[in-house]
C-alpha cells in the first residue's frame, strides 16, 4: 500500500517537473523574443557567435546593475543606521 502511494507521488513529481521545464522554456523563448524585438535586431544577422556575444553583454550589464543596486542598498542601510544613532545621541 505504501509503495503505491510513493509511486503516485513520484508520478506527480515527474509531471510537475515536466511542467516546470516547459514553463522555463516558454520564459526563455519570450525573453529572447523580447530582446530581439526591443533591440530591433535583424534575425538574419543572429548567428551563434552573435547570440553568445549579446548574451555575454546582457549578463555583464545585469551583473553590474545588480552590484550597483546592492552597493546602493548597503549605503542606504548604513546611512539609515547612522541617522538612527545620531537621533539616539541627540
Legacy VTK file of the C-alpha trace (Angstrom):
# vtk DataFile Version 3.0
C-alpha trace
ASCII
DATASET POLYDATA
POINTS 90 float
0.000 0.000 0.000
2.765 2.479 0.931
4.652 1.643 -2.245
1.611 2.534 -4.318
1.358 5.944 -2.641
5.052 6.580 -3.209
4.698 5.647 -6.875
1.736 8.011 -7.225
3.672 10.824 -5.568
6.665 10.131 -7.784
4.454 10.291 -10.880
3.009 13.614 -9.673
6.526 14.916 -9.031
7.681 13.899 -12.505
4.633 15.586 -14.018
5.318 18.747 -12.011
8.999 18.741 -13.015
7.979 18.456 -16.674
5.551 21.362 -16.249
8.315 23.476 -14.658
10.656 22.579 -17.519
8.036 23.662 -20.087
7.394 26.956 -18.260
11.125 27.702 -18.166
11.300 27.013 -21.900
8.421 29.448 -22.524
10.151 32.140 -20.459
13.429 31.584 -22.316
11.665 31.939 -25.644
9.716 35.042 -24.595
12.802 36.703 -23.164
14.802 36.033 -26.297
11.959 37.254 -28.491
11.502 40.437 -26.461
15.233 41.218 -26.505
15.362 40.787 -30.276
12.191 42.829 -30.730
13.079 45.759 -28.468
16.674 45.921 -29.677
15.438 45.982 -33.281
17.792 43.153 -34.192
17.662 41.511 -37.597
17.144 37.759 -37.347
19.300 37.215 -40.427
22.324 38.650 -38.567
21.929 36.487 -35.471
24.356 33.602 -35.804
25.504 31.550 -32.826
28.562 33.739 -32.184
26.477 36.921 -32.186
23.933 35.364 -29.836
26.662 34.377 -27.374
28.203 37.845 -27.588
24.837 39.507 -26.916
24.125 37.128 -24.051
27.517 37.941 -22.532
26.849 41.671 -22.776
23.418 41.300 -21.200
24.823 39.199 -18.356
27.609 41.722 -17.761
25.098 44.573 -17.695
22.774 42.745 -15.320
25.635 41.790 -13.014
26.964 45.355 -12.934
23.465 46.687 -12.296
22.939 44.117 -9.547
26.218 45.094 -7.875
25.369 48.790 -8.156
21.955 48.209 -6.606
23.487 46.074 -3.881
26.049 48.758 -3.061
23.329 51.405 -3.080
21.247 49.304 -0.718
24.196 48.822 1.660
24.950 52.551 1.507
21.327 53.419 2.275
21.242 50.986 5.193
24.464 52.460 6.536
23.054 55.990 6.284
19.836 54.925 7.994
21.751 53.303 10.827
23.883 56.419 11.185
20.764 58.590 11.321
19.238 56.341 13.967
22.426 56.519 16.017
22.515 60.315 15.719
18.881 60.537 16.797
19.610 58.400 19.855
22.588 60.554 20.727
20.738 63.839 20.180
LINES 1 91
90 0 1 2 3 4 5 6 7 8 9 10 11 12 13 14 15 16 17 18 19 20 21 22 23 24 25 26 27 28 29 30 31 32 33 34 35 36 37 38 39 40 41 42 43 44 45 46 47 48 49 50 51 52 53 54 55 56 57 58 59 60 61 62 63 64 65 66 67 68 69 70 71 72 73 74 75 76 77 78 79 80 81 82 83 84 85 86 87 88 89
